[in-house]
Amino acid sequence: ATVTSATLYMYLEGGEGAGNNVVAYPLTRDWEEGTQSSGNDATNWTQATDSINWTSAGGEYTTPAAGSMTTAANGWRTMSLSTALVQGWVDSPSGNYGLLLINENGSENKLEFSSTEGTYAPYHYIEYL
């Protein structure tokens, strides 16, 4: 299959709201999803898993960015993603470690997106031939 377009949909639930530039970078290593039920739960700023640290605080990722978006009011937000990156994931799924989202307006500007366990789970919409 040849990827012709890829869009990430995420639901902005709250936070600092409008005018934040969110950039997505491809992660370069495996990590564990946490439950946020305790302070020592899987991935965080310094740890990729509960027992392995990131090489660089915040996560290990590559450039260029896979996509970006500017937030507006709460609700569904979309981000066009690099078709070359998504094609790489289709061709070699083992190289897909996900995306790291960075708010380029600064870490003080908190944004709350719904998670897979939330009411509005994020998803990709991919078109292909």
Secondary structure, 3 states (H helix, E strand, C coil): CCEEEEEEEEEEEEECCCCCEEEEEEECCCCCCCCCCCCCCCCCCCECCCCCECCCCCCCECCCCCEEEECCCCEEEEEECCHHHHHHHHHCHHHCCCEEEEECCCCCCCEEECCCCCCCCCEEEEEEC
